[in-house]
Amino acid sequence: MSDMPLEEFRKNGHQLVDWIADYLKDIEKYPPLSQVNPGDILRRIPQTPPQKGEDIENVLKDVDKILMDGITHWNHPGFMAYFNSTSSGPGILAEFLTAALGVNGMLWKTSPAFTEHEKAMMNWFRQMVGLPENYWGIIYDTASTSSMHAIASAREQLNLGFREKGMAGRSDVPKLKMYCSEHAHSSIEKGAVTLGIGLEGVRKIAVNEKFEMIPAKLEEALNEDVKNGWKPFCVVATVGTTSTTSVDPVEKIAEICEKHNLWHHIDTAYAGVTAMIPEMKWITKGWDRADSIVINPHKWMFTPMDLSVYFTRKPEILKQAFSLVPEYLKTKQDDDVENLMDYGIQLGRRFRSLKLWFIIRYFGVEGLAERIKHHIDLAQEFAKWIDGEKDFDRMAPVPFSTVCFRYNPGNKTEEELNRLNEKLLEDINSSAKIFLSHTKLNGKFVIRLTIGSIRHERRHIEEAWELIKEIATKLK
Ligand SMILES: Cc1ncc(COP(=O)(O)O)c(C=O)c1O
């Protein structure tokens, strides 16, 4: 009736590490984008669970047999879609340890090392991205969760009794409005939906030709909404938008937020880690004036899913919004420590900060910055190749490592170009050599290529460019 015998665990553990090392060694033998059809994997898994136990060796064999061709390999250097999320060696090892320790950091008491380690890592990370000391940090699973907590704090700051009385059916409170650019991530609207603000409570501000929020339009919208009885309460600026990686004018937005007394949240889930690079410090202008900021190490800091870092200058408001302590969770240390369950919706918490510890110590801040800088340099080079090719258009500036482009061999209507580029992307992805994603900019179908994998080398970008040109020419 006991657990797996430790000798068996040791043997299986060694086998699994060997499997992982071989997988990473051979990663380029797999197609980056899984080519299976819906239902293919499900059909291979028995519909009923086994009544008797079996060896882990069998399970490992089935990982290969059943799952592997249904895996889209985010660790593959041909994966240049969305924003990369790659697992580095130290990150994988830290995940192992997290599971082995199996602690739940809901309270300081339920593992003092957890709470204090997370605090230390937040202090390290805050310094790495150049935020001032008055920023307090916490780890959540994703940027979507982090931003939802920012919006909840913004709502709580109004002191309109939402925590006690809720929002529905009340005639004593105004309808709330928040603001972000047309290019903000959908997680901002999801946060608004979750918190009872509703989609009508989110106003999208127009962007300029570089896809950056226009501050004058924000002012205009605020004044108009106040006139019409809305209560503005929060503005989200994005540094590194999802489609084009554009950078909203944070300092100007900070001024507007201060003038109108609004919560200012910065979503820099993807680009925030570049603040580690001396040449990229410009992106942090005005960050010290924000109320909160989210950065995702699981996007571009080689951290296995998931790990999102949330900083705020007002942790007391987060606590005011979420702290609710039933009798069984009261401890003697409550007045002297931070219990992380008080700062969000979740009670149980995984020991995610171990991943930051392993990764930051293994690579060092300089090593991380060098790797990220290399990706930015490669993307600038790729952008130049696009610019130098008459049949390709670059569709947006490239402040970081994502390049938006389309194939345009001439003499085609916009509609034809959209269809052509959609087909080009389809053919590129079914080549099973690289995986790119798309967006639409001003109605135009645009292909996106992102460089951010820990395994990205110059040759991968060169090969991708040759392949794109080769497939495009066949479509002409
Ligand atoms: C700017 C931005 N914010 C937030 C998110 C959501 O990230 P997560 O998957 O961590 O919720 C994304 C995802 O790509 C993003 O690009």
The ligand as an SDF file (V2000), in Angstrom:
LIG
                    3D

 16 16  0  0  0  0  0  0  0  0999 V2000
    1.1790   41.4560  -24.0630 C   0  0  0  0  0  0  0  0  0  0  0  0
    0.6100   40.1810  -23.5140 C   0  0  0  0  0  0  0  0  0  0  0  0
   -0.0160   40.1940  -22.3300 N   0  0  0  0  0  0  0  0  0  0  0  0
   -0.5450   39.0770  -21.8000 C   0  0  0  0  0  0  0  0  0  0  0  0
   -0.4620   37.8650  -22.4550 C   0  0  0  0  0  0  0  0  0  0  0  0
   -1.0760   36.6370  -21.8310 C   0  0  0  0  0  0  0  0  0  0  0  0
   -0.0860   35.8390  -21.2780 O   0  0  0  0  0  0  0  0  0  0  0  0
   -0.4170   34.5640  -20.3700 P   0  0  0  0  0  0  0  0  0  0  0  0
   -0.5020   33.4200  -21.3090 O   0  0  0  0  0  0  0  0  0  0  0  0
    0.7390   34.4720  -19.4290 O   0  0  0  0  0  0  0  0  0  0  0  0
   -1.7060   34.8280  -19.6710 O   0  0  0  0  0  0  0  0  0  0  0  0
    0.1750   37.7970  -23.6940 C   0  0  0  0  0  0  0  0  0  0  0  0
    0.2930   36.5200  -24.4170 C   0  0  0  0  0  0  0  0  0  0  0  0
    0.8700   36.4000  -25.4500 O   0  0  0  0  0  0  0  0  0  0  0  0
    0.7270   38.9860  -24.2320 C   0  0  0  0  0  0  0  0  0  0  0  0
    1.3130   38.9820  -25.4280 O   0  0  0  0  0  0  0  0  0  0  0  0
  1  2  1  0
  2  3  1  0
  2 15  2  0
  3  4  2  0
  4  5  1  0
  5  6  1  0
  5 12  2  0
  6  7  1  0
  7  8  1  0
  8  9  2  0
  8 10  1  0
  8 11  1  0
 12 13  1  0
 12 15  1  0
 13 14  2  0
 15 16  1  0
M  END
$$$$
